[in-house]
Amino acid sequence: MRILIAEDDPVSRELLRYSLTEMGHTVTTVADGRAGWEAFQESPAEAVITDWMMPEMDGPTLCRRIREVKTRHYVYVMFLTVVNGKTRYLEAMAAGADDFLNKPLDREQISARLCVAQRIQDLHRELNELKGALRVCPGCKSYCDNAERWQPIEKLLEPVLQGDLQPRICPECEAALARASAD
């Protein structure tokens, strides 16, 4: 996963960078919220881990700005901070954060949260693929996928249903069949 770290403390920033790199993530680090915003605009990360209090721009402001931008993928935003308490937690959530962890860094906890981030990313990707199904040909009922290829609608359902499809006739078709058999 591509992760952006916005952390003003150089020791915390390097420790987090090292830990995430060891976990197999691609990491970009910046020393404050403004630099984080600039880095994000240049190349939107899949996850952002930010401190609360930083020079130039604080974490909640960075989070709100990230949420204002439409990206092709979901951006998971996590606070990792010494700031704590219910009020700050709720403020982070209101700013658009997905997660709120307290320092010091707990590698197992952050790894588990990044697994959650990956699940959300995967679901978001699947949702975007399903949205492509909205482009349906009224004649043949094919849909246009993200690669602009026309596919049978059944192909769209295969990964979702994986053999669990239980055919059922809708009321309109049932009525039409009844009328046809009565003729």
Order of alpha helices (4+ residues) and beta strands (2+ residues): beta-alpha-beta-alpha-beta-alpha-beta-alpha-beta-alpha-beta-beta-alpha-alpha
